[in-house]
Amino acid sequence: MNYFLKANKNLLTYSLIILIVIPIFGLNFFISFIGNILLLLFLIPLLLLALMFIGFNSFKSKINTCSNCGAISLGLSETCMNCGADLENIKKSNQLDKKPSESTIEVKAEEVK
């Protein structure tokens, strides 16, 4: 046994170093790999929400309301599909940006006899 240790001293030294170093760096790699996967799982939904927000705002900016009949148009044509009024003169503020108090109608209750 003593002869084996003397003959293979370098082999034994390198094998001990490998047995000590590999688990430390292997565990570190595994933890960083799992951390990166979890980071992607959180960032991908945030990226999708940002893309949906940008898409919704670009869609919302194309909506026009006809001032003549009140029909809603997607801004693809220059005239209203219902009444034929010119939509180019309509300002770009759409009905979704208005305050609810501007869009509601005041109703007074009266007693019916």
Buried (B, 14 or more C-beta within 10 A) or exposed (E): EEEEEEEEEEEEEEEEEEEEEEEEEEEEEEEEEEEEEEEEEEEEEEEEEEEEEEEEEEEEEEBBBBEEEEBBBEBEEEEBBEEEBEBEEBEEEBEEEEEEEEEEEEEEEEEEE
